Amino acid sequence: MRIDKFLKISRILKRRSLAKDACDAGKIIVNGKEAKPSKEIKPLDEVELHYATGSVKFRILQIKESVKKDEVPSLYEVISSE
């Protein structure tokens, strides 16, 4: 699955276009490298997202094409948050 789609499905970012813009601006790092919106991700990848006010680092646990709101926590675990 693409990183921009995962960020939208996991509700980390509200819209896929926001995820694309964040990737284009270099605010998303996957396994230590800047990610393009089309970056393919897999379980156990570590993603770092830089916001204007801080950042969050999380590990992808599983990938699903669609999830209900109560299933979102099973998709990733937060490693650190600033």
mmCIF file of the N, C-alpha and C atoms, coordinates in Angstrom:
data_MODEL
# 
_entry.id   MODEL 
# 
loop_
_atom_site.group_PDB 
_atom_site.id 
_atom_site.type_symbol 
_atom_site.label_atom_id 
_atom_site.label_alt_id 
_atom_site.label_comp_id 
_atom_site.label_asym_id 
_atom_site.label_entity_id 
_atom_site.label_seq_id 
_atom_site.pdbx_PDB_ins_code 
_atom_site.Cartn_x 
_atom_site.Cartn_y 
_atom_site.Cartn_z 
_atom_site.occupancy 
_atom_site.B_iso_or_equiv 
_atom_site.pdbx_formal_charge 
_atom_site.auth_seq_id 
_atom_site.auth_comp_id 
_atom_site.auth_asym_id 
_atom_site.auth_atom_id 
_atom_site.pdbx_PDB_model_num 
ATOM 1   N N  . MET A 1 1  ? 0.835   -1.176 0.000  1.00 0.00 ? 1  MET A N  1 
ATOM 2   C CA . MET A 1 1  ? 0.000   0.000  0.000  1.00 0.00 ? 1  MET A CA 1 
ATOM 3   C C  . MET A 1 1  ? 0.886   1.247  0.000  1.00 0.00 ? 1  MET A C  1 
ATOM 4   N N  . ARG A 1 2  ? 0.417   2.280  -0.641 1.00 0.00 ? 2  ARG A N  1 
ATOM 5   C CA . ARG A 1 2  ? 1.142   3.548  -0.691 1.00 0.00 ? 2  ARG A CA 1 
ATOM 6   C C  . ARG A 1 2  ? 1.060   4.260  0.662  1.00 0.00 ? 2  ARG A C  1 
ATOM 7   N N  . ILE A 1 3  ? 2.102   5.015  0.989  1.00 0.00 ? 3  ILE A N  1 
ATOM 8   C CA . ILE A 1 3  ? 2.139   5.722  2.271  1.00 0.00 ? 3  ILE A CA 1 
ATOM 9   C C  . ILE A 1 3  ? 1.025   6.760  2.363  1.00 0.00 ? 3  ILE A C  1 
ATOM 10  N N  . ASP A 1 4  ? 0.721   7.454  1.274  1.00 0.00 ? 4  ASP A N  1 
ATOM 11  C CA . ASP A 1 4  ? -0.334  8.473  1.348  1.00 0.00 ? 4  ASP A CA 1 
ATOM 12  C C  . ASP A 1 4  ? -1.696  7.845  1.642  1.00 0.00 ? 4  ASP A C  1 
ATOM 13  N N  . LYS A 1 5  ? -1.953  6.690  1.072  1.00 0.00 ? 5  LYS A N  1 
ATOM 14  C CA . LYS A 1 5  ? -3.224  6.006  1.321  1.00 0.00 ? 5  LYS A CA 1 
ATOM 15  C C  . LYS A 1 5  ? -3.276  5.473  2.754  1.00 0.00 ? 5  LYS A C  1 
ATOM 16  N N  . PHE A 1 6  ? -2.161  4.929  3.250  1.00 0.00 ? 6  PHE A N  1 
ATOM 17  C CA . PHE A 1 6  ? -2.135  4.415  4.613  1.00 0.00 ? 6  PHE A CA 1 
ATOM 18  C C  . PHE A 1 6  ? -2.409  5.528  5.630  1.00 0.00 ? 6  PHE A C  1 
ATOM 19  N N  . LEU A 1 7  ? -1.808  6.687  5.431  1.00 0.00 ? 7  LEU A N  1 
ATOM 20  C CA . LEU A 1 7  ? -2.005  7.798  6.366  1.00 0.00 ? 7  LEU A CA 1 
ATOM 21  C C  . LEU A 1 7  ? -3.460  8.237  6.406  1.00 0.00 ? 7  LEU A C  1 
ATOM 22  N N  . LYS A 1 8  ? -4.153  8.152  5.293  1.00 0.00 ? 8  LYS A N  1 
ATOM 23  C CA . LYS A 1 8  ? -5.566  8.498  5.250  1.00 0.00 ? 8  LYS A CA 1 
ATOM 24  C C  . LYS A 1 8  ? -6.425  7.414  5.894  1.00 0.00 ? 8  LYS A C  1 
ATOM 25  N N  . ILE A 1 9  ? -6.183  6.163  5.537  1.00 0.00 ? 9  ILE A N  1 
ATOM 26  C CA . ILE A 1 9  ? -6.982  5.064  6.076  1.00 0.00 ? 9  ILE A CA 1 
ATOM 27  C C  . ILE A 1 9  ? -6.805  4.926  7.589  1.00 0.00 ? 9  ILE A C  1 
ATOM 28  N N  . SER A 1 10 ? -5.585  5.151  8.069  1.00 0.00 ? 10 SER A N  1 
ATOM 29  C CA . SER A 1 10 ? -5.307  5.033  9.499  1.00 0.00 ? 10 SER A CA 1 
ATOM 30  C C  . SER A 1 10 ? -5.750  6.272  10.276 1.00 0.00 ? 10 SER A C  1 
ATOM 31  N N  . ARG A 1 11 ? -6.260  7.256  9.557  1.00 0.00 ? 11 ARG A N  1 
ATOM 32  C CA . ARG A 1 11 ? -6.760  8.500  10.145 1.00 0.00 ? 11 ARG A CA 1 
ATOM 33  C C  . ARG A 1 11 ? -5.672  9.320  10.846 1.00 0.00 ? 11 ARG A C  1 
ATOM 34  N N  . ILE A 1 12 ? -4.427  9.111  10.452 1.00 0.00 ? 12 ILE A N  1 
ATOM 35  C CA . ILE A 1 12 ? -3.334  9.947  10.953 1.00 0.00 ? 12 ILE A CA 1 
ATOM 36  C C  . ILE A 1 12 ? -3.453  11.329 10.307 1.00 0.00 ? 12 ILE A C  1 
ATOM 37  N N  . LEU A 1 13 ? -3.774  11.357 9.021  1.00 0.00 ? 13 LEU A N  1 
ATOM 38  C CA . LEU A 1 13 ? -4.095  12.601 8.313  1.00 0.00 ? 13 LEU A CA 1 
ATOM 39  C C  . LEU A 1 13 ? -5.502  12.452 7.738  1.00 0.00 ? 13 LEU A C  1 
ATOM 40  N N  . LYS A 1 14 ? -6.221  13.549 7.682  1.00 0.00 ? 14 LYS A N  1 
ATOM 41  C CA . LYS A 1 14 ? -7.631  13.479 7.294  1.00 0.00 ? 14 LYS A CA 1 
ATOM 42  C C  . LYS A 1 14 ? -7.865  13.163 5.817  1.00 0.00 ? 14 LYS A C  1 
ATOM 43  N N  . ARG A 1 15 ? -7.011  13.696 4.963  1.00 0.00 ? 15 ARG A N  1 
ATOM 44  C CA . ARG A 1 15 ? -7.216  13.509 3.529  1.00 0.00 ? 15 ARG A CA 1 
ATOM 45  C C  . ARG A 1 15 ? -5.938  13.018 2.861  1.00 0.00 ? 15 ARG A C  1 
ATOM 46  N N  . ARG A 1 16 ? -6.117  12.286 1.795  1.00 0.00 ? 16 ARG A N  1 
ATOM 47  C CA . ARG A 1 16 ? -4.972  11.759 1.051  1.00 0.00 ? 16 ARG A CA 1 
ATOM 48  C C  . ARG A 1 16 ? -4.175  12.899 0.413  1.00 0.00 ? 16 ARG A C  1 
ATOM 49  N N  . SER A 1 17 ? -4.867  13.959 0.037  1.00 0.00 ? 17 SER A N  1 
ATOM 50  C CA . SER A 1 17 ? -4.162  15.103 -0.550 1.00 0.00 ? 17 SER A CA 1 
ATOM 51  C C  . SER A 1 17 ? -3.246  15.770 0.476  1.00 0.00 ? 17 SER A C  1 
ATOM 52  N N  . LEU A 1 18 ? -3.638  15.779 1.750  1.00 0.00 ? 18 LEU A N  1 
ATOM 53  C CA . LEU A 1 18 ? -2.762  16.300 2.802  1.00 0.00 ? 18 LEU A CA 1 
ATOM 54  C C  . LEU A 1 18 ? -1.528  15.420 2.947  1.00 0.00 ? 18 LEU A C  1 
ATOM 55  N N  . ALA A 1 19 ? -1.716  14.114 2.856  1.00 0.00 ? 19 ALA A N  1 
ATOM 56  C CA . ALA A 1 19 ? -0.585  13.188 2.947  1.00 0.00 ? 19 ALA A CA 1 
ATOM 57  C C  . ALA A 1 19 ? 0.366   13.395 1.765  1.00 0.00 ? 19 ALA A C  1 
ATOM 58  N N  . LYS A 1 20 ? -0.196  13.618 0.589  1.00 0.00 ? 20 LYS A N  1 
ATOM 59  C CA . LYS A 1 20 ? 0.636   13.875 -0.592 1.00 0.00 ? 20 LYS A CA 1 
ATOM 60  C C  . LYS A 1 20 ? 1.438   15.156 -0.410 1.00 0.00 ? 20 LYS A C  1 
ATOM 61  N N  . ASP A 1 21 ? 0.779   16.203 0.059  1.00 0.00 ? 21 ASP A N  1 
ATOM 62  C CA . ASP A 1 21 ? 1.461   17.483 0.274  1.00 0.00 ? 21 ASP A CA 1 
ATOM 63  C C  . ASP A 1 21 ? 2.574   17.346 1.317  1.00 0.00 ? 21 ASP A C  1 
ATOM 64  N N  . ALA A 1 22 ? 2.310   16.585 2.388  1.00 0.00 ? 22 ALA A N  1 
ATOM 65  C CA . ALA A 1 22 ? 3.319   16.375 3.431  1.00 0.00 ? 22 ALA A CA 1 
ATOM 66  C C  . ALA A 1 22 ? 4.527   15.622 2.867  1.00 0.00 ? 22 ALA A C  1 
ATOM 67  N N  . CYS A 1 23 ? 4.279   14.636 2.029  1.00 0.00 ? 23 CYS A N  1 
ATOM 68  C CA . CYS A 1 23 ? 5.379   13.899 1.390  1.00 0.00 ? 23 CYS A CA 1 
ATOM 69  C C  . CYS A 1 23 ? 6.183   14.817 0.482  1.00 0.00 ? 23 CYS A C  1 
ATOM 70  N N  . ASP A 1 24 ? 5.491   15.598 -0.317 1.00 0.00 ? 24 ASP A N  1 
ATOM 71  C CA . ASP A 1 24 ? 6.166   16.498 -1.240 1.00 0.00 ? 24 ASP A CA 1 
ATOM 72  C C  . ASP A 1 24 ? 7.018   17.530 -0.512 1.00 0.00 ? 24 ASP A C  1 
ATOM 73  N N  . ALA A 1 25 ? 6.594   17.904 0.705  1.00 0.00 ? 25 ALA A N  1 
ATOM 74  C CA . ALA A 1 25 ? 7.324   18.890 1.501  1.00 0.00 ? 25 ALA A CA 1 
ATOM 75  C C  . ALA A 1 25 ? 8.443   18.257 2.335  1.00 0.00 ? 25 ALA A C  1 
ATOM 76  N N  . GLY A 1 26 ? 8.605   16.933 2.243  1.00 0.00 ? 26 GLY A N  1 
ATOM 77  C CA . GLY A 1 26 ? 9.675   16.245 2.976  1.00 0.00 ? 26 GLY A CA 1 
ATOM 78  C C  . GLY A 1 26 ? 9.373   16.042 4.441  1.00 0.00 ? 26 GLY A C  1 
ATOM 79  N N  . LYS A 1 27 ? 8.094   16.047 4.821  1.00 0.00 ? 27 LYS A N  1 
ATOM 80  C CA . LYS A 1 27 ? 7.709   15.922 6.230  1.00 0.00 ? 27 LYS A CA 1 
ATOM 81  C C  . LYS A 1 27 ? 7.437   14.480 6.654  1.00 0.00 ? 27 LYS A C  1 
ATOM 82  N N  . ILE A 1 28 ? 7.525   13.542 5.723  1.00 0.00 ? 28 ILE A N  1 
ATOM 83  C CA . ILE A 1 28 ? 7.290   12.133 6.040  1.00 0.00 ? 28 ILE A CA 1 
ATOM 84  C C  . ILE A 1 28 ? 8.553   11.342 5.731  1.00 0.00 ? 28 ILE A C  1 
ATOM 85  N N  . ILE A 1 29 ? 9.028   10.631 6.746  1.00 0.00 ? 29 ILE A N  1 
ATOM 86  C CA . ILE A 1 29 ? 10.239  9.821  6.647  1.00 0.00 ? 29 ILE A CA 1 
ATOM 87  C C  . ILE A 1 29 ? 9.847   8.362  6.884  1.00 0.00 ? 29 ILE A C  1 
ATOM 88  N N  . VAL A 1 30 ? 10.234  7.477  5.974  1.00 0.00 ? 30 VAL A N  1 
ATOM 89  C CA . VAL A 1 30 ? 9.970   6.038  6.129  1.00 0.00 ? 30 VAL A CA 1 
ATOM 90  C C  . VAL A 1 30 ? 11.314  5.329  6.215  1.00 0.00 ? 30 VAL A C  1 
ATOM 91  N N  . ASN A 1 31 ? 11.548  4.653  7.324  1.00 0.00 ? 31 ASN A N  1 
ATOM 92  C CA . ASN A 1 31 ? 12.799  3.927  7.563  1.00 0.00 ? 31 ASN A CA 1 
ATOM 93  C C  . ASN A 1 31 ? 14.030  4.806  7.330  1.00 0.00 ? 31 ASN A C  1 
ATOM 94  N N  . GLY A 1 32 ? 13.950  6.054  7.793  1.00 0.00 ? 32 GLY A N  1 
ATOM 95  C CA . GLY A 1 32 ? 15.093  6.949  7.731  1.00 0.00 ? 32 GLY A CA 1 
ATOM 96  C C  . GLY A 1 32 ? 15.291  7.699  6.426  1.00 0.00 ? 32 GLY A C  1 
ATOM 97  N N  . LYS A 1 33 ? 14.374  7.535  5.460  1.00 0.00 ? 33 LYS A N  1 
ATOM 98  C CA . LYS A 1 33 ? 14.513  8.204  4.166  1.00 0.00 ? 33 LYS A CA 1 
ATOM 99  C C  . LYS A 1 33 ? 13.231  8.976  3.856  1.00 0.00 ? 33 LYS A C  1 
ATOM 100 N N  . GLU A 1 34 ? 13.390  10.150 3.236  1.00 0.00 ? 34 GLU A N  1 
ATOM 101 C CA . GLU A 1 34 ? 12.216  10.917 2.826  1.00 0.00 ? 34 GLU A CA 1 
ATOM 102 C C  . GLU A 1 34 ? 11.373  10.078 1.878  1.00 0.00 ? 34 GLU A C  1 
ATOM 103 N N  . ALA A 1 35 ? 10.062  10.161 2.065  1.00 0.00 ? 35 ALA A N  1 
ATOM 104 C CA . ALA A 1 35 ? 9.159   9.336  1.268  1.00 0.00 ? 35 ALA A CA 1 
ATOM 105 C C  . ALA A 1 35 ? 8.365   10.165 0.276  1.00 0.00 ? 35 ALA A C  1 
ATOM 106 N N  . LYS A 1 36 ? 8.192   9.625  -0.913 1.00 0.00 ? 36 LYS A N  1 
ATOM 107 C CA . LYS A 1 36 ? 7.283   10.195 -1.895 1.00 0.00 ? 36 LYS A CA 1 
ATOM 108 C C  . LYS A 1 36 ? 5.905   9.610  -1.613 1.00 0.00 ? 36 LYS A C  1 
ATOM 109 N N  . PRO A 1 37 ? 4.834   10.246 -2.101 1.00 0.00 ? 37 PRO A N  1 
ATOM 110 C CA . PRO A 1 37 ? 3.482   9.729  -1.839 1.00 0.00 ? 37 PRO A CA 1 
ATOM 111 C C  . PRO A 1 37 ? 3.282   8.288  -2.315 1.00 0.00 ? 37 PRO A C  1 
ATOM 112 N N  . SER A 1 38 ? 4.023   7.878  -3.335 1.00 0.00 ? 38 SER A N  1 
ATOM 113 C CA . SER A 1 38 ? 3.858   6.534  -3.899 1.00 0.00 ? 38 SER A CA 1 
ATOM 114 C C  . SER A 1 38 ? 4.708   5.476  -3.200 1.00 0.00 ? 38 SER A C  1 
ATOM 115 N N  . LYS A 1 39 ? 5.428   5.841  -2.158 1.00 0.00 ? 39 LYS A N  1 
ATOM 116 C CA . LYS A 1 39 ? 6.284   4.889  -1.435 1.00 0.00 ? 39 LYS A CA 1 
ATOM 117 C C  . LYS A 1 39 ? 5.448   3.722  -0.927 1.00 0.00 ? 39 LYS A C  1 
ATOM 118 N N  . GLU A 1 40 ? 5.833   2.517  -1.305 1.00 0.00 ? 40 GLU A N  1 
ATOM 119 C CA . GLU A 1 40 ? 5.144   1.313  -0.840 1.00 0.00 ? 40 GLU A CA 1 
ATOM 120 C C  . GLU A 1 40 ? 5.616   0.992  0.580  1.00 0.00 ? 40 GLU A C  1 
ATOM 121 N N  . ILE A 1 41 ? 4.672   0.750  1.452  1.00 0.00 ? 41 ILE A N  1 
ATOM 122 C CA . ILE A 1 41 ? 5.005   0.419  2.841  1.00 0.00 ? 41 ILE A CA 1 
ATOM 123 C C  . ILE A 1 41 ? 4.590   -1.008 3.142  1.00 0.00 ? 41 ILE A C  1 
ATOM 124 N N  . LYS A 1 42 ? 5.142   -1.540 4.232  1.00 0.00 ? 42 LYS A N  1 
ATOM 125 C CA . LYS A 1 42 ? 4.819   -2.897 4.657  1.00 0.00 ? 42 LYS A CA 1 
ATOM 126 C C  . LYS A 1 42 ? 4.848   -2.944 6.185  1.00 0.00 ? 42 LYS A C  1 
ATOM 127 N N  . PRO A 1 43 ? 4.309   -3.974 6.782  1.00 0.00 ? 43 PRO A N  1 
ATOM 128 C CA . PRO A 1 43 ? 4.353   -4.078 8.245  1.00 0.00 ? 43 PRO A CA 1 
ATOM 129 C C  . PRO A 1 43 ? 5.794   -4.006 8.762  1.00 0.00 ? 43 PRO A C  1 
ATOM 130 N N  . LEU A 1 44 ? 5.957   -3.396 9.906  1.00 0.00 ? 44 LEU A N  1 
ATOM 131 C CA . LEU A 1 44 ? 7.210   -3.175 10.627 1.00 0.00 ? 44 LEU A CA 1 
ATOM 132 C C  . LEU A 1 44 ? 8.025   -2.006 10.087 1.00 0.00 ? 44 LEU A C  1 
ATOM 133 N N  . ASP A 1 45 ? 7.542   -1.313 9.049  1.00 0.00 ? 45 ASP A N  1 
ATOM 134 C CA . ASP A 1 45 ? 8.195   -0.078 8.619  1.00 0.00 ? 45 ASP A CA 1 
ATOM 135 C C  . ASP A 1 45 ? 7.992   0.979  9.702  1.00 0.00 ? 45 ASP A C  1 
ATOM 136 N N  . GLU A 1 46 ? 8.992   1.833  9.889  1.00 0.00 ? 46 GLU A N  1 
ATOM 137 C CA . GLU A 1 46 ? 8.885   2.926  10.845 1.00 0.00 ? 46 GLU A CA 1 
ATOM 138 C C  . GLU A 1 46 ? 8.706   4.228  10.079 1.00 0.00 ? 46 GLU A C  1 
ATOM 139 N N  . VAL A 1 47 ? 7.687   4.981  10.477 1.00 0.00 ? 47 VAL A N  1 
ATOM 140 C CA . VAL A 1 47 ? 7.330   6.215  9.792  1.00 0.00 ? 47 VAL A CA 1 
ATOM 141 C C  . VAL A 1 47 ? 7.432   7.370  10.781 1.00 0.00 ? 47 VAL A C  1 
ATOM 142 N N  . GLU A 1 48 ? 8.017   8.456  10.314 1.00 0.00 ? 48 GLU A N  1 
ATOM 143 C CA . GLU A 1 48 ? 8.121   9.659  11.127 1.00 0.00 ? 48 GLU A CA 1 
ATOM 144 C C  . GLU A 1 48 ? 7.410   10.776 10.375 1.00 0.00 ? 48 GLU A C  1 
ATOM 145 N N  . LEU A 1 49 ? 6.508   11.459 11.070 1.00 0.00 ? 49 LEU A N  1 
ATOM 146 C CA . LEU A 1 49 ? 5.727   12.525 10.471 1.00 0.00 ? 49 LEU A CA 1 
ATOM 147 C C  . LEU A 1 49 ? 6.000   13.813 11.229 1.00 0.00 ? 49 LEU A C  1 
ATOM 148 N N  . HIS A 1 50 ? 6.453   14.830 10.522 1.00 0.00 ? 50 HIS A N  1 
ATOM 149 C CA . HIS A 1 50 ? 6.791   16.109 11.139 1.00 0.00 ? 50 HIS A CA 1 
ATOM 150 C C  . HIS A 1 50 ? 5.656   17.105 10.918 1.00 0.00 ? 50 HIS A C  1 
ATOM 151 N N  . TYR A 1 51 ? 5.050   17.552 12.027 1.00 0.00 ? 51 TYR A N  1 
ATOM 152 C CA . TYR A 1 51 ? 4.021   18.588 11.996 1.00 0.00 ? 51 TYR A CA 1 
ATOM 153 C C  . TYR A 1 51 ? 4.685   19.934 12.242 1.00 0.00 ? 51 TYR A C  1 
ATOM 154 N N  . ALA A 1 52 ? 3.920   20.998 12.115 1.00 0.00 ? 52 ALA A N  1 
ATOM 155 C CA . ALA A 1 52 ? 4.443   22.334 12.408 1.00 0.00 ? 52 ALA A CA 1 
ATOM 156 C C  . ALA A 1 52 ? 4.773   22.471 13.897 1.00 0.00 ? 52 ALA A C  1 
ATOM 157 N N  . THR A 1 53 ? 4.044   21.754 14.745 1.00 0.00 ? 53 THR A N  1 
ATOM 158 C CA . THR A 1 53 ? 4.222   21.889 16.198 1.00 0.00 ? 53 THR A CA 1 
ATOM 159 C C  . THR A 1 53 ? 4.983   20.737 16.837 1.00 0.00 ? 53 THR A C  1 
ATOM 160 N N  . GLY A 1 54 ? 5.399   19.760 16.080 1.00 0.00 ? 54 GLY A N  1 
ATOM 161 C CA . GLY A 1 54 ? 6.111   18.616 16.646 1.00 0.00 ? 54 GLY A CA 1 
ATOM 162 C C  . GLY A 1 54 ? 6.209   17.481 15.648 1.00 0.00 ? 54 GLY A C  1 
ATOM 163 N N  . SER A 1 55 ? 6.393   16.281 16.167 1.00 0.00 ? 55 SER A N  1 
ATOM 164 C CA . SER A 1 55 ? 6.479   15.122 15.279 1.00 0.00 ? 55 SER A CA 1 
ATOM 165 C C  . SER A 1 55 ? 5.974   13.877 16.006 1.00 0.00 ? 55 SER A C  1 
ATOM 166 N N  . VAL A 1 56 ? 5.676   12.868 15.222 1.00 0.00 ? 56 VAL A N  1 
ATOM 167 C CA . VAL A 1 56 ? 5.260   11.575 15.764 1.00 0.00 ? 56 VAL A CA 1 
ATOM 168 C C  . VAL A 1 56 ? 5.963   10.486 14.963 1.00 0.00 ? 56 VAL A C  1 
ATOM 169 N N  . LYS A 1 57 ? 6.413   9.465  15.668 1.00 0.00 ? 57 LYS A N  1 
ATOM 170 C CA . LYS A 1 57 ? 7.070   8.324  15.039 1.00 0.00 ? 57 LYS A CA 1 
ATOM 171 C C  . LYS A 1 57 ? 6.270   7.089  15.396 1.00 0.00 ? 57 LYS A C  1 
ATOM 172 N N  . PHE A 1 58 ? 5.944   6.282  14.391 1.00 0.00 ? 58 PHE A N  1 
ATOM 173 C CA . PHE A 1 58 ? 5.147   5.085  14.645 1.00 0.00 ? 58 PHE A CA 1 
ATOM 174 C C  . PHE A 1 58 ? 5.609   3.931  13.768 1.00 0.00 ? 58 PHE A C  1 
ATOM 175 N N  . ARG A 1 59 ? 5.259   2.718  14.211 1.00 0.00 ? 59 ARG A N  1 
ATOM 176 C CA . ARG A 1 59 ? 5.591   1.489  13.480 1.00 0.00 ? 59 ARG A CA 1 
ATOM 177 C C  . ARG A 1 59 ? 4.296   0.916  12.928 1.00 0.00 ? 59 ARG A C  1 
ATOM 178 N N  . ILE A 1 60 ? 4.315   0.554  11.665 1.00 0.00 ? 60 ILE A N  1 
ATOM 179 C CA . ILE A 1 60 ? 3.145   -0.040 11.025 1.00 0.00 ? 60 ILE A CA 1 
ATOM 180 C C  . ILE A 1 60 ? 3.047   -1.502 11.457 1.00 0.00 ? 60 ILE A C  1 
ATOM 181 N N  . LEU A 1 61 ? 1.886   -1.880 11.965 1.00 0.00 ? 61 LEU A N  1 
ATOM 182 C CA . LEU A 1 61 ? 1.676   -3.257 12.428 1.00 0.00 ? 61 LEU A CA 1 
ATOM 183 C C  . LEU A 1 61 ? 0.981   -4.115 11.376 1.00 0.00 ? 61 LEU A C  1 
ATOM 184 N N  . GLN A 1 62 ? 0.000   -3.535 10.703 1.00 0.00 ? 62 GLN A N  1 
ATOM 185 C CA . GLN A 1 62 ? -0.685  -4.281 9.649  1.00 0.00 ? 62 GLN A CA 1 
ATOM 186 C C  . GLN A 1 62 ? -1.273  -3.303 8.641  1.00 0.00 ? 62 GLN A C  1 
ATOM 187 N N  . ILE A 1 63 ? -1.576  -3.825 7.487  1.00 0.00 ? 63 ILE A N  1 
ATOM 188 C CA . ILE A 1 63 ? -2.112  -2.999 6.413  1.00 0.00 ? 63 ILE A CA 1 
ATOM 189 C C  . ILE A 1 63 ? -3.439  -3.602 5.962  1.00 0.00 ? 63 ILE A C  1 
ATOM 190 N N  . LYS A 1 64 ? -4.468  -2.752 5.922  1.00 0.00 ? 64 LYS A N  1 
ATOM 191 C CA . LYS A 1 64 ? -5.784  -3.168 5.447  1.00 0.00 ? 64 LYS A CA 1 
ATOM 192 C C  . LYS A 1 64 ? -6.285  -2.116 4.467  1.00 0.00 ? 64 LYS A C  1 
ATOM 193 N N  . GLU A 1 65 ? -7.070  -2.546 3.513  1.00 0.00 ? 65 GLU A N  1 
ATOM 194 C CA . GLU A 1 65 ? -7.603  -1.619 2.510  1.00 0.00 ? 65 GLU A CA 1 
ATOM 195 C C  . GLU A 1 65 ? -8.655  -0.687 3.092  1.00 0.00 ? 65 GLU A C  1 
ATOM 196 N N  . SER A 1 66 ? -9.411  -1.159 4.066  1.00 0.00 ? 66 SER A N  1 
ATOM 197 C CA . SER A 1 66 ? -10.399 -0.303 4.722  1.00 0.00 ? 66 SER A CA 1 
ATOM 198 C C  . SER A 1 66 ? -10.575 -0.794 6.154  1.00 0.00 ? 66 SER A C  1 
ATOM 199 N N  . VAL A 1 67 ? -10.804 0.156  7.051  1.00 0.00 ? 67 VAL A N  1 
ATOM 200 C CA . VAL A 1 67 ? -10.985 -0.188 8.463  1.00 0.00 ? 67 VAL A CA 1 
ATOM 201 C C  . VAL A 1 67 ? -12.087 0.665  9.059  1.00 0.00 ? 67 VAL A C  1 
ATOM 202 N N  . LYS A 1 68 ? -12.703 0.124  10.098 1.00 0.00 ? 68 LYS A N  1 
ATOM 203 C CA . LYS A 1 68 ? -13.672 0.896  10.865 1.00 0.00 ? 68 LYS A CA 1 
ATOM 204 C C  . LYS A 1 68 ? -12.910 1.707  11.904 1.00 0.00 ? 68 LYS A C  1 
ATOM 205 N N  . LYS A 1 69 ? -13.567 2.711  12.426 1.00 0.00 ? 69 LYS A N  1 
ATOM 206 C CA . LYS A 1 69 ? -12.914 3.626  13.350 1.00 0.00 ? 69 LYS A CA 1 
ATOM 207 C C  . LYS A 1 69 ? -12.315 2.900  14.560 1.00 0.00 ? 69 LYS A C  1 
ATOM 208 N N  . ASP A 1 70 ? -13.002 1.903  15.091 1.00 0.00 ? 70 ASP A N  1 
ATOM 209 C CA . ASP A 1 70 ? -12.505 1.194  16.276 1.00 0.00 ? 70 ASP A CA 1 
ATOM 210 C C  . ASP A 1 70 ? -11.360 0.223  15.965 1.00 0.00 ? 70 ASP A C  1 
ATOM 211 N N  . GLU A 1 71 ? -11.099 -0.055 14.683 1.00 0.00 ? 71 GLU A N  1 
ATOM 212 C CA . GLU A 1 71 ? -9.995  -0.943 14.293 1.00 0.00 ? 71 GLU A CA 1 
ATOM 213 C C  . GLU A 1 71 ? -8.695  -0.185 14.025 1.00 0.00 ? 71 GLU A C  1 
ATOM 214 N N  . VAL A 1 72 ? -8.752  1.133  13.964 1.00 0.00 ? 72 VAL A N  1 
ATOM 215 C CA . VAL A 1 72 ? -7.580  1.948  13.623 1.00 0.00 ? 72 VAL A CA 1 
ATOM 216 C C  . VAL A 1 72 ? -6.379  1.680  14.544 1.00 0.00 ? 72 VAL A C  1 
ATOM 217 N N  . PRO A 1 73 ? -6.552  1.580  15.874 1.00 0.00 ? 73 PRO A N  1 
ATOM 218 C CA . PRO A 1 73 ? -5.384  1.354  16.732 1.00 0.00 ? 73 PRO A CA 1 
ATOM 219 C C  . PRO A 1 73 ? -4.590  0.077  16.417 1.00 0.00 ? 73 PRO A C  1 
ATOM 220 N N  . SER A 1 74 ? -5.196  -0.879 15.736 1.00 0.00 ? 74 SER A N  1 
ATOM 221 C CA . SER A 1 74 ? -4.485  -2.120 15.400 1.00 0.00 ? 74 SER A CA 1 
ATOM 222 C C  . SER A 1 74 ? -3.560  -1.957 14.195 1.00 0.00 ? 74 SER A C  1 
ATOM 223 N N  . LEU A 1 75 ? -3.629  -0.828 13.499 1.00 0.00 ? 75 LEU A N  1 
ATOM 224 C CA . LEU A 1 75 ? -2.812  -0.630 12.301 1.00 0.00 ? 75 LEU A CA 1 
ATOM 225 C C  . LEU A 1 75 ? -1.388  -0.183 12.614 1.00 0.00 ? 75 LEU A C  1 
ATOM 226 N N  . TYR A 1 76 ? -1.202  0.553  13.721 1.00 0.00 ? 76 TYR A N  1 
ATOM 227 C CA . TYR A 1 76 ? 0.131   1.088  14.034 1.00 0.00 ? 76 TYR A CA 1 
ATOM 228 C C  . TYR A 1 76 ? 0.301   1.280  15.525 1.00 0.00 ? 76 TYR A C  1 
ATOM 229 N N  . GLU A 1 77 ? 1.560   1.377  15.950 1.00 0.00 ? 77 GLU A N  1 
ATOM 230 C CA . GLU A 1 77 ? 1.857   1.696  17.347 1.00 0.00 ? 77 GLU A CA 1 
ATOM 231 C C  . GLU A 1 77 ? 2.780   2.901  17.377 1.00 0.00 ? 77 GLU A C  1 
ATOM 232 N N  . VAL A 1 78 ? 2.490   3.837  18.263 1.00 0.00 ? 78 VAL A N  1 
ATOM 233 C CA . VAL A 1 78 ? 3.300   5.045  18.381 1.00 0.00 ? 78 VAL A CA 1 
ATOM 234 C C  . VAL A 1 78 ? 4.578   4.716  19.146 1.00 0.00 ? 78 VAL A C  1 
ATOM 235 N N  . ILE A 1 79 ? 5.714   5.080  18.581 1.00 0.00 ? 79 ILE A N  1 
ATOM 236 C CA . ILE A 1 79 ? 7.011   4.869  19.221 1.00 0.00 ? 79 ILE A CA 1 
ATOM 237 C C  . ILE A 1 79 ? 7.373   6.078  20.047 1.00 0.00 ? 79 ILE A C  1 
ATOM 238 N N  . SER A 1 80 ? 7.241   7.265  19.462 1.00 0.00 ? 80 SER A N  1 
ATOM 239 C CA . SER A 1 80 ? 7.516   8.491  20.198 1.00 0.00 ? 80 SER A CA 1 
ATOM 240 C C  . SER A 1 80 ? 6.692   9.633  19.621 1.00 0.00 ? 80 SER A C  1 
ATOM 241 N N  . SER A 1 81 ? 6.419   10.609 20.459 1.00 0.00 ? 81 SER A N  1 
ATOM 242 C CA . SER A 1 81 ? 5.641   11.759 20.059 1.00 0.00 ? 81 SER A CA 1 
ATOM 243 C C  . SER A 1 81 ? 6.195   12.998 20.733 1.00 0.00 ? 81 SER A C  1 
ATOM 244 N N  . GLU A 1 82 ? 6.358   14.050 19.976 1.00 0.00 ? 82 GLU A N  1 
ATOM 245 C CA . GLU A 1 82 ? 6.879   15.309 20.530 1.00 0.00 ? 82 GLU A CA 1 
ATOM 246 C C  . GLU A 1 82 ? 5.914   16.430 20.293 1.00 0.00 ? 82 GLU A C  1 
# 
